[in-house]
Amino acid sequence: MKQSIGTLRFVLALVFLVTLLAAYIFLSAPQFVLNFYEDVTQIDTAHVHLSMITGAFLLVFAIGTLLAFLKPTKHAGTITLIILMHFAMFIIDVLIMARGTDLQLRYIVPEIIYMLAVCTLLIRYYPSGLKAEDVAETADVLVDAFQGRLKEREKEEENSKNQQEKERKQMEKQLRKELKNEQNNQD
């Protein structure tokens, strides 16, 4: 368990650094991003806007990766989101290649390999096991809740029995009273 958490933290640290670097590039140098993929001399404001939005999303994922790095078992859901993000980016790259766009393979193939490797490693070292004290604490909470409900149910049953007993006694008392009245009327 310790080795898998250590390996998971190494992978998360690598993902954090790569994602943070990509976020920085998208936020601070959108012209560089477009020059990297195409021969564009001028960049319009729409592409700058989209580049900055992408950088902001990558920054959020970098922060999530940092949180998952610090406490992998607590942030397992965040690790799932990181896996989904990388898998979605892998699918996008495969679709771009399948469409036959003019992107050079020397740019897109390393990206595909990185995305696939990250997904594979994060899935392989996913923190699925719970610690024994977590399981014991959960069991104690469940037992306490069950005992509390059982006591409430017992009180309700006792109150119901007491109410039924009171009603029965009142009916008996009323019947005796009516019987006495009938006997008195007959006399």
N, C-alpha and C positions, 0 to 999 in steps of 0.2 A: 504494500500500500504506500509506504514512504517513497519507494523508487518511482512509482507511477505518478505520485503527486509532484515529485521533483522534476520528472520529465515533462509533466503537464505544465508546470511553472516555466520551464525552459521554453517550451513551444509558445506559451502565452507571452513571455517576454519578447520573443522574436516577432510574434504577430503585433504586439504593442509598438515595437520600434518601427516596423514596416508601415503599419497603419498611421502612426504619428508622422512619419516622413511623408507619406502620400498626402495626408491632410495638410501638412505644411506647404507642400508643392502646389496643391490645388487651391489653397487659400491665398498664398502669397505670389505665385507665379503662374497664372493661368496661361500666359503666352508660351511658357516652357512646355506645358502639357500639350498644347495644340501643335507646337513645333516638333515635339517628340513623335507624334503620330502622323502628322501630315506636313506638307510644305505650305504653311500659311504665313503670309507676311503681316497681315493686319488681323486683329481680333475684334469682333464686334461686342457690344455690351451684353447681348443675350448670352453669348458663350462665356463671358466673364461671370455673369450671374450664375449660370449653370455650374461653372467650375467652382465657384465659391460655395454654392449649396452642396456640391459633392464633397468639398473639403470639410464643411461643417458636419455632414453625416459621418465622414471618416473620423473626424475628431471625437464625435460622440462614441463611435465604436472603439476608438483608442482608449477613451476613459473607461468604458465598460470592460475592455480587456485588462486594463490596469487593476480594476476592482476584482476581476476574476483571478488575476495573478496573486493578489494579496490574500484572498480567501477563496480558494477554488471550490471547496465543498459547499460553502454558503452561496456562491454565485453560479451554481450549475446551470440555472436558466439563462444567465448571460452568456455562458459558454455555448449553450444551444443556439442562441442568436448569432454568435460569432460564426459558428459552423454554418448556419443557414445563409449568412451574408456571403461567406466565401464560396459556398456551393452555388448560390445564385450568380455570383460573378463568374464562376467557372462555366455555368450554363450559358451566360451571355457571350462569353468568349467563344464557346463552341458554336453558338448560333451565328456569330459574326463570321467565323471561319466557314461555316456551311453555306452562308450566303455568297461567299466568294468576293468579299470586299477587298479593296486594294491595300489593306493593312499588311505590312510585311510580317512574315512568320517569325523573324528574329525578335520582334516585339511581343507578339501575342503568345507564342509557345512557352517562353519562360513564365509568363503570367499564368497560363493554364497549369503548368507543372507546380508552381507555387500554391495556387488555389487548391489543387487536388491534394498536394502533400499536407497542407494545413488542415484540410477537412479530415483526411485520413488519420493524422496524428491526434487531433482533438477528439475524434470519435474513439480512437484506440485507448486514449488515456482519460476518457470522460470520468469524472468523479461520481461513480454510481453507488459506492458503498457508504453506509451510514456508520458512524462510530457507535460503539456499544453503549456509551452513556446517553447518546441521543435516543437510541431505541428504548433504553430503560426509562428515560424521562418521559418519552411519549407514552409508554405503557402505563406509567404512574398517573399521568394526566387522564388517560382513558379510564383507568380503574376508578379514580376519584370521581370522574363525571358519571360513570355507571353507578357507583354507590350513591351519589347524590340523587340521581333519578330514581333509584330503587327506594331510597328513604322517602322521597316525595310521593311516590306511588303508594307506599305503605301508609303514609299519613292520610292520603286521599281515601284509601280503602277504609281506614279506621274511622275517618270522619263520616264517610258514607254509611258505615255500619252503625255508628252512633246516631246519625240522623234517622236511619231506618228504625232503630230501636226506639228512639223518642216517638216517632210517628206511630209505631206499633203500640207503645204504651198509651199514647193519647187516644188511639182508637179503642183500645181495651177499656180505658177509663170512660170514654164516651159511651161505649156499648153498655157497660155496667150501669152507668147513670141512666141510660134509656131503659134498661131492663128494670131498674128500681122504680123509675117513673111509671112504667107499664104496670108493675106489680102494685104500686100505690094506687093507680087509677082503677085497677080491677078490684081492689079491696074497698 
